[in-house]
Amino acid sequence: MDGSVGQFLAELALQRRASPHTIAAYRRDLARLTALAGELAPAALQTPQLRRGLMQLHARELAPRSIARTLSAWRSYYAWLARRGAIALNPAAGLRAPKRPHSLPKALGIDQAAALLDRPAAGETRDPLQLRDAAMFELLYSSGLRLSELVSLDWPGGLDLGAGEVTVTGKREKTRKVPVGDQALAALRAWLALRPQFAPDDQPALFTGRHGTRLTPRQVQSRLAQWAQRQGVGVHVHPHMLRHSFASHVLQSSGDLRAVQEMLGHASIAATQIYTHLDFQHLAKIYDAAHPRAKKT
């Protein structure tokens, strides 16, 4: 890999404290740039060459979202070079990625969420790892946590069972406090009573595996998919779907977009406004089912 690209990635990791997932994504996207450059240094490429590179990615049927992410990585790299005086202008600044199709986040219906969580959370199993899973999934849905926020929780850490709240650190090192519902609190207490069987005294992680190590995001994803299948939900469920469901259901009940923004930890209200579309879909279904002249003949 080009030396300047390696320096850029090192700065992302050390100075900007980017996550390993973010670093890996940048590495893949900048590998496309070095491949495009061939024998040239990536810093020598100009706007027409970058535009052709984007067209090649499009011709290879790379998804518009992936092309947009790649272009964003290129822009960041060239902006970094410009700040260091290595280039005069950012050649990627004026380029535009293909338009992405507008898609709404997938959220569970309220009945689906109940079907997913009710039985095990109600205490029908005493298997310790299933009780742990119930606590994790109840907390994801109860508080709208990101998967990375869930697996990074420590005990006692930011979890306050008495106050019914959890404090998490999200994107850009931004800390926020979110309520935890009664059913999630009950599931957490059930897991915490058994946690000492798995977590050694020097293990701070709230959620651990069978051998006492902190759960990884992939392990949580796998457990949730198996759980949803066992519960007969009928759709593939991933952790971010529980976050979407939390936001959609709270907005449907309260209509308070600003409160949902704060609980999700979104920096901008624009990021939260997509849930107003989910809310409208809910209203439209009710209208179609109830209004005598809603359906076209």
Buried (B, 14 or more C-beta within 10 A) or exposed (E): EBEBBEEBBEEBBEEEEBEEEBBEBBBEBBBBBBEBBEEEEBBEBEBEBBBEBBEEBBEEEBEBEBBBBBBBBBBBBBBBBBEEEEBEEBBBEEBEBBEEEEEEBBBBBBEBBEBBBEBBBEEEBEEBBBBBBBBBBBBBBBBBBBBBBBBBBEBEBBBEBEEBBBBBBBEEEEEBBBEBBEBBBBBBEBBBEBBEEBBEEEBEBBBBBEEBBBBEBEBBBEBBBEBBEEBEBEEEBBBBBBBBBBBBBBBBEEEEBEEBBBBBBBEEEEEBEBBBEBBEEBEEEEEEEEEEEEEEE
